Amino acid sequence: MESAIPSHLQTARSRHRRVPDDYAPPYPSFVARHKPAVVNVIMAYFGLQYRGQPTATVTEALEQIAELFARANGPAHWDRAQYVDQAGFANVVSVAYWDDVARFDAWFELAREAWIGSDAASDGVGRFIEVLRPHVARYETLFSSLDRPEGVAVLADSMSGEVQEHAYWGGMRDRIALSQTDAMVPAGEPRAVRDGARIRIIAHDNLCLIRSGQDWSDTEAEERKMYLDDVEPVLREGMDFLRDDGVPIGCYANRYMRVVDAQGQPTEKSYGQSWWKSLAALERWAESHPTHVRIFGAAMKYLSTLGPNAKLRLYHEVTVAAADEQFFEYLNCHERTGMLNAVQGVTMKPA
Amino acid sequence: MESAIPSHLQTARSRHRRVPDDYAPPYPSFVARHKPAVVNVIMAYFGLQYRGQPTATVTEALEQIAELFARANGPAHWDRAQYVDQAGFANVVSVAYWDDVARFDAWFELAREAWIGSDAASDGVGRFIEVLRPHVARYETLFSSLDRPEGVAVLADSMSGEVQEHAYWGGMRDRIALSQTDAMVPAGEPRAVRDGARIRIIAHDNLCLIRSGQDWSDTEAEERKMYLDDVEPVLREGMDFLRDDGVPIGCYANRYMRVVDAQGQPTEKSYGQSWWKSLAALERWAESHPTHVRIFGAAMKYLSTLGPNAKLRLYHEVTVAAADEQFFEYLNCHERTGMLNAVQGVTMKPA
């Protein structure tokens, strides 16, 4: 058993963990370990938004971003997922990860201009870029098994052994190194800034992002049926709640995405991606909303019972980003897209 | 909105609450407020254990303890409840409350001798006494409504206004004043000491007791049906789990009691009373055991939906007792009775 916080990020605490030192979780979970030299990671979501079937413009844009990713200083890993949002628009999101700010910065300027610059403004397809570049003390991961990293964990040096801080409410916070000394309270309200056709969102300190995924590709027979019939509908209900009614409880936006393969075909993987006012708001929803309480109860029972035999794979990555670790830019997107949903009704100022 | 911790018990914190300062619970709850002059409260459980129908000895013993309660320095409040335990014995428990240690001490010596002394040793009926006398910083209460105090709260000076620290995991701990500065970690293992026919249990620092009650006497029609058909069976399942399989997770013993009236007839009130190795062990069960997660999920939905219209009344009192605030004595009880269940297989030493 080891701490989810790697030794080089352990500091003298002014804030306690939620469990006693002898706490033993009821089933194993693991976290991604970066090399100690890694200071920041970059999580960059490149979105495309359109109605109906993909046009040639859409196909070209998806090829374009893949080509940009393949260039010098491109991401160490990326994946792609899609969903139809509450306004009926298809959204295809290509998510790319780096663990070196200098490489990202060297890559990003050109890619940004290509993706969401003046050439893109008139093609009638919505574009967005959502980037966090958290210090490693500001994010955590969790995996139910060892051999298939996802998201930012693909960049990691290795997976941990069994970690202690999981399977209790508060484990998410306790896995973030900064929680040793900081309550990570949000400060300020998101605001929108217009820059020509583009809208930038300036959020606030300690904005929170979760990407929480499931992979049912290895499940068989009974377990598959249980996931698809019992778990997935409850999960979807929770995801729909966050998408449609999240703002009053601090969820600015939620996307329940289906991962696609290189040919754009749906795989047996999905993830929810949501933006939150604070880690505390995410904690409260997860702990008390009936849909998530049911998800959690089912997961606890499922994982405690099946143990290492469970073929369903679960993972997440949660970031609490400082104000200067965020970038949001939208072009031709509807007003409920991503962080635009956090500033509805707010008057925009020019940049 | 006020803190559950009364102002005279608020101190400079070395440990944080689990929620931010702007946390707003989704429905109201209340706590009992004692006069600031109250330093300790006493919770004393006088149990009677027998097989089959009550004999004359049983009836006389119940009359005797009621008569003792009525004497000078007797309790400010008491109630009675019963259940049939896992070994098939009927248990009738008379619970008495004081808020003055001197009065309790003046009363207890004679009552103890009468209840569990040499005269009682040969009457063939099991007896026990379980007493906590916590400092007021070591216990908390919670009520879903204002006008019907139960248990120790009957002694209180008043009920609070709406308190902030509830409806999230960790609220129980955050309502205990000592949590401001102390993790309340248990120290040591319970041991048994024989004193003639009586067995005393010496537990350990930070032993935890919960009395958690429900009163469905005011519910009607749909709400009553929902409680009895949907909630009570799930509650009973959780209570049975703690009674039969609690020890490995730190629950030494659990009784799921039905409150009786002055004529010994069942009322529409019940409570669970359980002894725990630590507050942390109680927290882990409540948060992760499927039966309690379902209870909690149902309660959150129920109370959030019905709001002030809910007629079901819920309350609890939770104590984390110092080693010198505990007293356990058993006579002619089977080995799974109360805190005896915590020392099964342990060799007893004479007092």
Chai-1 contact restraints between the chains, C-beta under 6 A:
chainA,res_idxA,chainB,res_idxB,connection_type,confidence,min_distance_angstrom,max_distance_angstrom,comment,restraint_id
A,R15,B,H16,contact,1.0,0.0,6.0,A-B,restraint_1
A,H16,B,R15,contact,1.0,0.0,6.0,A-B,restraint_2
A,P20,B,V185,contact,1.0,0.0,6.0,A-B,restraint_3
A,P20,B,A280,contact,1.0,0.0,6.0,A-B,restraint_4
A,W169,B,W169,contact,1.0,0.0,6.0,A-B,restraint_5
A,W169,B,E287,contact,1.0,0.0,6.0,A-B,restraint_6
A,V185,B,P20,contact,1.0,0.0,6.0,A-B,restraint_7
A,A280,B,P20,contact,1.0,0.0,6.0,A-B,restraint_8
A,E287,B,W169,contact,1.0,0.0,6.0,A-B,restraint_9
A,S288,B,M300,contact,1.0,0.0,6.0,A-B,restraint_10
A,P290,B,G297,contact,1.0,0.0,6.0,A-B,restraint_11
A,P290,B,K301,contact,1.0,0.0,6.0,A-B,restraint_12
A,V293,B,G297,contact,1.0,0.0,6.0,A-B,restraint_13
A,G297,B,P290,contact,1.0,0.0,6.0,A-B,restraint_14
A,G297,B,V293,contact,1.0,0.0,6.0,A-B,restraint_15
A,M300,B,S288,contact,1.0,0.0,6.0,A-B,restraint_16
A,K301,B,P290,contact,1.0,0.0,6.0,A-B,restraint_17
